[in-house]
């Protein structure tokens, strides 16, 4: 769905209203109304991302007891119990359930929410605004912090893009196993082919997690990342045994050439959130508030992506961010953060490669299928055939979701990247205007 469908009316409304109040006080009341509207939109959009509460089953009502005796002789009268022609029997079709939190569909919706919030924020901050306000406290400090935060977010977008490439490679390995095991009857050749692909998949996941846990100690030991798939390593020096070991471990030429080996996504998130302080006093009713809100939204979105998608050096990723629970607009963000933080703590105990729902399911099914391959004996019993068919069907469904969703997700990450670049350039233009206004004119 387009991220800008509901932005036009908001931007036009702000522009028209600000043009209509030229004679008023520099729009203080109007500014408060815009800020309130922006906070409401942030709260509403992130509330839509919260998982629905588990419904409590209710006991079925007892059928009504009628004291009217049955008249078996009058069978031609229409029954009053059918209600087929009653207007109350017409029900609207049920709404589709929201996407499962931390799934590919959920992250696509999250990025769409970010793009909408970012467009409204820019309208509130820049459109019709006196540039001189950017050179006065508190914006003279908050705006540079926001621009620095944007630069760090661009690095994370790059790392996430490479992580999605890795997920696409994992999906291809899983699809090889699915194609092999869907051929009936299952023979030793199909099992060997499936086991080889799944072993490479699981080893790659393990290499990614091991490198994340020991990244600070291993930066100087290797010039390539074991999890960065995409191109097979070219023929280089080294023994045949060493090359075979690399292939078994799933070592491919790195896609992360734009990221330094010492770069840490966890430290990047920490740096983005270190100076994130809520405005106080009179600043809470001015432009400092939307800057703080957008900064919080930016940090939360980047933190969520790093937690779910394989990124370089996630060791020590915080499970909590400085999100003020007492503010109305921040309550849904706090609820999502609590849920993701709980999943991250579980992830650290299990040692999985990330929180993405499809990835966790893929790893679980892959382990089951490798266990089946280790104990395979031909011919299979009918009960075992049915059991494997269920596992293969589940893996096929996971591959389908990843194939359909990963490329659009990657495109959305790129759109977020370019949107941040454009918005940052626009803010810099305003700051440049402030600098020209403060420069004395030579006589």
GUNUKOL-917710 format. One record per residue (C-alpha): x, y negated, z. Coordinates in nm, 4 decimals. Each point is the difference from the previous one (the first is absolute). Layout:
- X | Y | Z
...
This chain:
- 0.0000 | 0.0000 | 0.0000
- 0.1318 | -0.3501 | -0.0773
- 0.1488 | -0.1753 | 0.2987
- -0.1282 | -0.3410 | -0.1055
- -0.3687 | 0.0726 | -0.0625
- -0.1179 | -0.1860 | 0.3101
- 0.2581 | -0.2762 | -0.0019
- -0.1472 | -0.2361 | -0.2574
- -0.2972 | -0.1203 | 0.2033
- 0.2165 | -0.0540 | 0.3061
- 0.2629 | -0.2038 | -0.1859
- -0.2595 | -0.2053 | -0.1876
- -0.1899 | -0.0698 | 0.3206
- 0.3110 | -0.1322 | 0.1727
- 0.0937 | -0.2147 | -0.3009
- -0.3490 | -0.1502 | -0.0400
- -0.0473 | -0.0692 | 0.3675
- 0.3369 | -0.1687 | 0.0346
- -0.0715 | -0.2192 | -0.3018
- -0.3323 | -0.1039 | 0.1532
- 0.1463 | -0.1271 | 0.3280
- 0.2489 | -0.2559 | -0.1240
- -0.1528 | -0.2649 | 0.2255
- 0.0013 | 0.2190 | 0.3111
- 0.2655 | 0.0451 | 0.2642
- 0.2769 | 0.2019 | -0.1783
- -0.2304 | 0.2973 | 0.0071
- 0.0436 | 0.1050 | 0.3637
- -0.3523 | 0.1430 | 0.0338
- 0.0263 | 0.1511 | -0.3450
- 0.3379 | 0.1502 | 0.0849
- -0.1445 | 0.1644 | 0.3118
- -0.2800 | 0.1455 | -0.2088
- 0.2468 | 0.1377 | -0.2548
- 0.2106 | 0.1550 | 0.2768
- -0.3038 | 0.1628 | 0.1562
- -0.1074 | 0.1380 | -0.3362
- 0.3485 | 0.1363 | -0.0652
- 0.0103 | 0.1754 | 0.3388
- -0.3410 | 0.1544 | -0.0634
- 0.1057 | 0.1353 | -0.3380
- 0.3166 | 0.1532 | 0.1473
- -0.2018 | 0.1680 | 0.2755
- -0.2662 | 0.1299 | -0.2404
- 0.2466 | 0.1423 | -0.2504
- 0.2129 | 0.1834 | 0.2555
- -0.3108 | 0.1265 | 0.1789
- -0.0892 | 0.1791 | -0.3244
- 0.3308 | 0.1884 | 0.0275
- -0.0744 | 0.1402 | 0.3449
- -0.0979 | 0.3685 | 0.0077
- -0.3640 | 0.0654 | 0.0719
- -0.0791 | 0.1346 | 0.3493
- -0.0802 | 0.3671 | 0.0169
- -0.3796 | 0.0309 | 0.0130
- -0.1468 | 0.1700 | 0.3050
- -0.2314 | 0.2850 | -0.1018
- -0.3562 | -0.0557 | 0.1127
- -0.2421 | 0.2824 | 0.0801
- -0.2651 | 0.0572 | -0.2594
- -0.3371 | -0.1444 | 0.1034
- -0.2726 | 0.2470 | 0.0849
- -0.2773 | 0.0319 | -0.2578
- -0.3157 | -0.1938 | 0.0907
- -0.2764 | 0.2034 | 0.1592
- -0.3366 | -0.0484 | -0.1643
- -0.3283 | 0.0664 | 0.1808
- -0.1912 | 0.0101 | -0.3287
- -0.0954 | 0.3568 | -0.0872
- 0.1058 | 0.1310 | -0.3350
- -0.2651 | 0.0122 | -0.2654
- 0.0853 | 0.2987 | -0.2101
- -0.3153 | -0.0379 | -0.2068
- 0.0977 | -0.3346 | -0.1477
- 0.3137 | 0.0793 | -0.1918
- -0.0570 | -0.2649 | -0.2686
- 0.0647 | -0.2972 | 0.2283
- 0.3456 | -0.1541 | -0.0298
- 0.2290 | 0.0571 | 0.2917
- 0.0853 | -0.3061 | 0.2136
- 0.3338 | 0.1481 | 0.1037
- 0.1716 | -0.0172 | -0.3363
- 0.0400 | -0.3763 | -0.0200
- 0.1215 | 0.0248 | -0.3579
- -0.1956 | -0.3080 | -0.1083
- 0.0777 | -0.2069 | 0.3085
- 0.2275 | -0.3024 | -0.0490
- 0.1821 | 0.0895 | 0.3223
- 0.1254 | 0.3212 | -0.1575
- 0.2134 | -0.1970 | -0.2469
- 0.3522 | -0.0380 | 0.1333
- 0.2934 | -0.1902 | -0.1422
- 0.2877 | 0.2184 | -0.1194
- 0.2656 | 0.0379 | 0.2714
- 0.3048 | -0.2224 | -0.0292
- 0.3268 | 0.1765 | -0.0844
- 0.2117 | 0.0626 | 0.3103
- 0.2971 | -0.2331 | 0.0522
- 0.3399 | 0.1428 | -0.0938
- 0.1824 | 0.1988 | 0.2649
- 0.2443 | -0.2204 | 0.1891
- 0.3597 | 0.0333 | -0.1237
- -0.1117 | 0.1615 | -0.3244
- 0.1019 | -0.1318 | -0.3409
- -0.3496 | -0.1425 | -0.0523
- 0.0183 | -0.1723 | 0.3402
- 0.3327 | -0.1655 | -0.0825
- -0.1353 | -0.1203 | -0.3318
- -0.2850 | -0.1630 | 0.1888
- 0.2460 | -0.1442 | 0.2536
- 0.2063 | -0.1653 | -0.2740
- -0.3174 | -0.1346 | -0.1589
- -0.0941 | -0.1541 | 0.3366
- 0.3457 | -0.1551 | 0.0269
- -0.0241 | -0.1582 | -0.3451
- -0.3416 | -0.1486 | 0.0800
- 0.1177 | -0.1380 | 0.3353
- 0.3130 | -0.1430 | -0.1600
- -0.2003 | -0.1841 | -0.2663
- -0.2294 | -0.1574 | 0.2597
- 0.2934 | -0.0898 | 0.2223
- 0.1699 | -0.1833 | -0.2844
- -0.3214 | -0.1901 | -0.0701
- -0.0289 | -0.1085 | 0.3635
- 0.3666 | -0.0936 | 0.0296
- 0.0768 | -0.1659 | -0.3332
- -0.3119 | -0.0998 | -0.1969
- -0.0849 | -0.3685 | 0.0484
- 0.2564 | -0.0289 | 0.2783
- 0.2139 | -0.3049 | 0.0732
- 0.3575 | 0.1232 | -0.0621
- 0.1312 | -0.2165 | 0.2840
- -0.1554 | 0.2399 | 0.2530
- 0.2590 | 0.2628 | -0.0970
- 0.2766 | -0.2234 | 0.1327
- -0.1633 | -0.0540 | 0.3397
- -0.0118 | 0.2296 | 0.3057
- -0.0945 | 0.2778 | 0.0274
- -0.0016 | 0.0787 | -0.3755
- 0.3566 | -0.1263 | -0.0450
- 0.1137 | 0.3115 | 0.1897
- -0.2807 | 0.2466 | -0.0743
- 0.0155 | -0.0330 | -0.3789
- 0.3739 | 0.0873 | -0.0260
- -0.0633 | 0.2997 | 0.2281
- -0.2834 | 0.1100 | -0.2275
- 0.2193 | -0.0331 | -0.3102
- 0.2750 | 0.2050 | 0.1658
- -0.2560 | 0.2628 | 0.0959
- -0.1117 | 0.0121 | -0.3632
- 0.3555 | 0.0744 | -0.1173
- 0.0207 | 0.2951 | 0.2416
- -0.3380 | 0.1240 | -0.1239
- 0.1350 | 0.0046 | -0.3558
- 0.2784 | 0.2354 | 0.1109
- -0.2574 | 0.2293 | 0.1580
- -0.2100 | -0.0032 | -0.3186
- 0.3087 | 0.1173 | -0.1911
- 0.0645 | 0.2794 | 0.2499
- -0.3652 | 0.1088 | -0.0080
- 0.0036 | 0.0071 | -0.3801
- 0.2942 | 0.2415 | 0.0099
- -0.1824 | 0.2029 | 0.2650
- -0.3022 | 0.0359 | -0.2274
- 0.2327 | 0.1253 | -0.2747
- 0.1170 | 0.2674 | 0.2421
- -0.3597 | 0.0952 | 0.0783
- -0.0692 | 0.0391 | -0.3696
- 0.2940 | 0.2381 | -0.0297
- -0.1263 | 0.2023 | 0.2967
- -0.3391 | 0.0189 | -0.1683
- 0.1612 | 0.1411 | -0.3154
- 0.1803 | 0.2682 | 0.2018
- -0.3249 | 0.0966 | 0.1709
- -0.1767 | 0.0117 | -0.3362
- 0.2599 | 0.2482 | -0.1275
- -0.0891 | 0.2307 | 0.2900
- -0.3728 | -0.0428 | -0.0618
- 0.0324 | 0.0840 | -0.3688
- 0.2063 | 0.3091 | 0.0777
- -0.2332 | 0.1379 | 0.2683
- -0.3203 | -0.0690 | -0.1939
- 0.1007 | 0.2700 | -0.2527
- -0.1655 | 0.3291 | 0.0849
- 0.1007 | 0.2597 | 0.0844
- 0.2764 | -0.1569 | 0.2097
- 0.3302 | 0.1653 | -0.0778
- 0.3542 | -0.0320 | 0.1280
- 0.0978 | -0.2469 | -0.2721
- -0.2751 | -0.2467 | 0.0931
- 0.0819 | 0.0324 | 0.3693
- 0.3722 | -0.0647 | -0.0568
- -0.0758 | -0.3055 | -0.2125
- -0.2435 | -0.1388 | 0.2579
- 0.2363 | 0.0683 | 0.2890
- 0.2886 | -0.1762 | -0.1722
- -0.2071 | -0.3133 | -0.0610
- -0.1454 | -0.0025 | 0.3502
- 0.3375 | 0.0593 | 0.1638
- 0.1431 | -0.2963 | -0.1901
- -0.3007 | -0.2065 | 0.1103
- 0.0324 | 0.0898 | 0.3689
- 0.3783 | -0.0396 | -0.0022
- -0.0387 | -0.3442 | -0.1508
- -0.2461 | -0.0985 | 0.2715
- 0.2377 | 0.1316 | 0.2646
- 0.2951 | -0.1851 | -0.1555
- -0.1994 | -0.3224 | 0.0007
- -0.0910 | 0.0349 | 0.3656
- 0.3497 | 0.1086 | 0.1037
- 0.1520 | -0.2989 | -0.1757
- -0.2516 | -0.2295 | 0.1652
- 0.0923 | 0.1377 | 0.3415
- 0.3760 | -0.0170 | -0.0579
- 0.0185 | -0.2816 | -0.2519
- 0.2218 | -0.2234 | 0.2132
- 0.2651 | 0.2723 | 0.0201
- -0.0117 | 0.1129 | -0.3618
- 0.0159 | -0.3220 | -0.1996
- 0.3675 | 0.0448 | -0.0828
- -0.0164 | 0.3682 | -0.0778
- -0.1983 | -0.0055 | -0.3212
- -0.0666 | -0.2400 | -0.2840
- -0.3302 | 0.1632 | -0.0905
- -0.3196 | 0.0654 | 0.1942
- -0.1170 | 0.3602 | 0.0071
- -0.3674 | -0.0965 | -0.0195
- 0.0278 | -0.2440 | -0.2911
- -0.1216 | 0.2094 | -0.2898
- -0.0743 | -0.1059 | -0.3531
- 0.3086 | 0.0829 | -0.2063
- 0.2092 | 0.3072 | 0.0342
- 0.3586 | -0.0691 | 0.0899
- 0.2230 | -0.0001 | -0.3009
- 0.2771 | 0.2451 | -0.0472
- 0.2812 | -0.1118 | 0.2237
- 0.2974 | 0.1460 | 0.1736
- -0.0234 | 0.2574 | 0.2732
- -0.0239 | 0.3720 | 0.0213
- -0.2866 | 0.2049 | -0.1308
- -0.0892 | 0.1073 | 0.3532
- -0.0235 | -0.3615 | 0.1080
- -0.2218 | -0.0846 | -0.2964
- -0.2286 | 0.2944 | 0.0756
- -0.0225 | -0.1117 | 0.3622
- -0.0993 | -0.3502 | -0.1125
- -0.2694 | 0.1392 | -0.2272
- -0.1338 | 0.2189 | 0.2794
- -0.0188 | -0.3017 | 0.2309
- -0.1829 | -0.1938 | -0.2654
- 0.2683 | -0.2617 | -0.0553
- -0.0749 | -0.2292 | -0.2918
- 0.1480 | -0.3280 | -0.1168
- -0.1161 | -0.2826 | 0.2230
- -0.2863 | -0.2256 | -0.0953
- 0.0891 | -0.2398 | 0.2814
- 0.2897 | -0.1775 | -0.1679
- -0.1500 | -0.3381 | 0.0956
- 0.0067 | 0.0808 | 0.3726
- 0.3271 | -0.0014 | 0.1917
- 0.0936 | 0.3161 | 0.1883
- 0.0038 | -0.1951 | 0.3259
- -0.3519 | -0.1356 | -0.0559
- -0.2616 | 0.1168 | 0.2528
- -0.3735 | -0.0288 | -0.0523
- -0.0569 | 0.0291 | 0.3762
- 0.2379 | -0.2893 | 0.0709
- -0.1622 | -0.1998 | -0.2776
- -0.3407 | 0.0380 | 0.1659
- 0.1535 | -0.0927 | 0.3340
- 0.1521 | -0.3155 | -0.1481
- -0.3336 | -0.0974 | -0.1577
- -0.1851 | 0.0290 | 0.3311
- 0.2687 | -0.1334 | 0.2375
- -0.1069 | -0.3663 | -0.0147
- -0.3710 | 0.0599 | -0.0544
- -0.1559 | -0.2138 | 0.2760
- -0.3648 | -0.1033 | 0.0197
- -0.0612 | -0.3779 | -0.0055
- -0.1073 | -0.1573 | 0.3289
- -0.1831 | -0.3082 | 0.1104
- -0.0974 | -0.2401 | -0.2736
- 0.2000 | 0.1970 | -0.2581
- -0.2556 | 0.2814 | 0.0248
- -0.2543 | -0.2229 | -0.1792
- 0.2311 | -0.1197 | -0.2771
- 0.1866 | 0.1381 | -0.2974
- 0.2327 | 0.1936 | 0.2298
- -0.2832 | 0.2514 | 0.0490
- -0.0398 | 0.1183 | -0.3627
- 0.3793 | 0.0190 | -0.0325
- 0.0094 | 0.2260 | 0.3059
- -0.2941 | 0.2093 | -0.1227
- 0.1556 | 0.0554 | -0.3418
- 0.3372 | 0.0818 | 0.1550
- -0.1650 | 0.2593 | 0.2233
- -0.1874 | 0.1517 | -0.2942
- 0.3204 | 0.0149 | -0.2063
- 0.1979 | 0.1718 | 0.2761
- -0.2822 | 0.2485 | 0.0680
- -0.0339 | 0.0988 | -0.3680
- 0.3753 | 0.0473 | -0.0443
- 0.0239 | 0.1962 | 0.3267
- -0.2821 | 0.2314 | -0.1103
- 0.1652 | 0.0667 | -0.3357
- 0.3367 | 0.0800 | 0.1600
- -0.1641 | 0.2377 | 0.2479
- -0.1846 | 0.1947 | -0.2690
- 0.2276 | 0.0039 | -0.3037
- 0.3628 | 0.1244 | -0.0034
- 0.2232 | -0.3056 | 0.0449
- 0.3686 | -0.0343 | 0.0734
- 0.0917 | 0.0178 | 0.3699
- -0.3235 | -0.0010 | 0.1997
- 0.1604 | 0.1091 | 0.3270
- -0.1271 | -0.2112 | 0.2868
- -0.3033 | -0.1313 | -0.1857
- -0.2180 | -0.1703 | 0.2577
- -0.3331 | 0.1588 | 0.0853
- -0.1420 | -0.3333 | 0.1149
- 0.0086 | -0.3453 | -0.1562
- -0.0688 | -0.3349 | 0.1707
- -0.3680 | -0.0070 | -0.0969
- -0.2107 | -0.2058 | 0.2468
- -0.2856 | 0.2236 | 0.0995
- -0.2107 | -0.2811 | 0.1498
- -0.0456 | -0.1886 | -0.3295
- -0.3086 | 0.0978 | -0.1971
- 0.1714 | 0.0102 | -0.3398
- 0.2801 | 0.2195 | 0.1424
- -0.2183 | 0.2658 | 0.1627
- -0.0344 | 0.2212 | -0.3113
- 0.3749 | -0.0321 | -0.0655
- 0.0688 | 0.1072 | 0.3564
- -0.2322 | 0.2991 | -0.0374
- 0.1742 | 0.1105 | -0.3205
- 0.3396 | -0.0507 | 0.1604
- -0.0972 | 0.2211 | 0.2948
- -0.1132 | 0.2764 | -0.2342
- 0.3122 | -0.0154 | -0.2189
- 0.2259 | -0.0253 | 0.3056
- -0.1497 | 0.3195 | 0.1432
- 0.0582 | 0.1801 | -0.3298
- 0.3604 | -0.1261 | -0.0127
- 0.0704 | 0.1407 | 0.3478
- -0.1354 | 0.3374 | -0.1147
- 0.2112 | -0.0257 | -0.3135
- 0.3184 | -0.0522 | 0.1997
- -0.0751 | 0.3167 | 0.1971
- -0.0787 | 0.2071 | -0.3091
- 0.2816 | -0.1444 | -0.2108
- -0.2099 | -0.0556 | -0.3110
- 0.1135 | -0.2377 | -0.2728
- -0.2813 | -0.2546 | 0.0346
- -0.3586 | -0.0660 | 0.1005
- -0.1614 | 0.0044 | -0.3447
- -0.2904 | 0.2415 | 0.0307
- 0.0593 | 0.1777 | -0.3314
- 0.3689 | 0.0430 | 0.0794
- -0.0659 | 0.1574 | 0.3399
- -0.2533 | 0.2403 | -0.1507
- 0.2419 | 0.0859 | -0.2807
- 0.2725 | 0.0887 | 0.2472
- -0.2346 | 0.2213 | 0.2035
- -0.1291 | 0.1935 | -0.3020
- 0.3506 | 0.0329 | -0.1441
- 0.1210 | 0.1630 | 0.3215
- -0.2888 | 0.2485 | -0.0132
- 0.0703 | 0.0893 | -0.3636
- 0.3732 | 0.0475 | 0.0638
- -0.0883 | 0.2323 | 0.2871
- -0.2227 | 0.1940 | -0.2393
- 0.2809 | 0.0186 | -0.2574
- 0.2455 | 0.1349 | 0.2586
- -0.2319 | 0.2914 | 0.0829
- -0.1265 | 0.0598 | -0.3556
- -0.0512 | 0.3592 | -0.1104
- -0.1493 | 0.1045 | -0.3322
- -0.2835 | 0.0773 | -0.0449
- -0.1876 | -0.2344 | 0.2349
- -0.2997 | 0.1096 | 0.1986
- -0.3290 | -0.1674 | -0.0905
- -0.0187 | -0.1717 | 0.3383
- 0.3487 | -0.1464 | -0.0467
- -0.0875 | -0.1157 | -0.3520
- -0.2994 | -0.1928 | 0.1324
- 0.2080 | -0.1528 | 0.2805
- 0.2681 | -0.1208 | -0.2422
- -0.2631 | -0.1312 | -0.2417
- -0.1356 | -0.2280 | 0.2743
- 0.3478 | -0.1378 | 0.0707
- 0.0725 | -0.0509 | -0.3700
- -0.3327 | -0.1789 | -0.0516
- 0.0780 | -0.2331 | 0.2915
- 0.3425 | -0.0788 | -0.1425
- -0.1541 | -0.0609 | -0.3432
- -0.2421 | -0.2506 | 0.1534
- 0.2866 | -0.1790 | 0.1754
- 0.1913 | -0.0195 | -0.3282
- -0.3066 | -0.1376 | -0.1755
- -0.0430 | -0.2794 | 0.2563
- 0.3673 | -0.0884 | -0.0195
- 0.0074 | 0.0033 | -0.3779
- -0.3059 | -0.2251 | -0.0184
- 0.0985 | -0.2354 | 0.2807
- 0.3765 | -0.0435 | 0.0151
- 0.0468 | -0.1932 | -0.3246
- -0.2793 | -0.2512 | 0.0824
- 0.1446 | -0.0315 | 0.3515
- 0.3419 | -0.0738 | -0.1436
- -0.1499 | -0.2642 | -0.2289
- -0.1720 | -0.1608 | 0.2986
- 0.3278 | -0.0140 | 0.1915
- 0.1533 | -0.1769 | -0.2989
- -0.2959 | -0.2408 | -0.0100
- 0.0571 | -0.0773 | 0.3689
- 0.3671 | -0.0614 | -0.0798
- -0.0772 | -0.2441 | -0.2818
- -0.2749 | -0.1723 | 0.1981
- 0.2393 | -0.0653 | 0.2880
- 0.2574 | -0.1382 | -0.2445
- -0.2538 | -0.2356 | -0.1624
- -0.1433 | -0.1219 | 0.3292
- 0.3439 | -0.0598 | 0.1426
- 0.0914 | -0.2062 | -0.3076
- -0.3160 | -0.2102 | 0.0388
- 0.0764 | -0.0737 | 0.3648
- 0.3566 | -0.0914 | -0.0931
- -0.1393 | -0.2455 | -0.2560
- -0.1995 | -0.1703 | 0.2758
- 0.3078 | -0.0148 | 0.2220
- 0.1913 | -0.1489 | -0.2917
- -0.2664 | -0.2713 | -0.0294
- 0.0438 | -0.0766 | 0.3695
- 0.3740 | -0.0366 | -0.0523
- -0.0527 | -0.2431 | -0.2891
- -0.2478 | -0.2035 | 0.2071
- 0.2494 | -0.0362 | 0.2846
- 0.2900 | -0.0973 | -0.2278
- 0.0534 | -0.3805 | 0.0084
- -0.0313 | -0.1742 | -0.3353
- 0.3253 | -0.1793 | -0.0952
- -0.0295 | -0.3686 | -0.0870
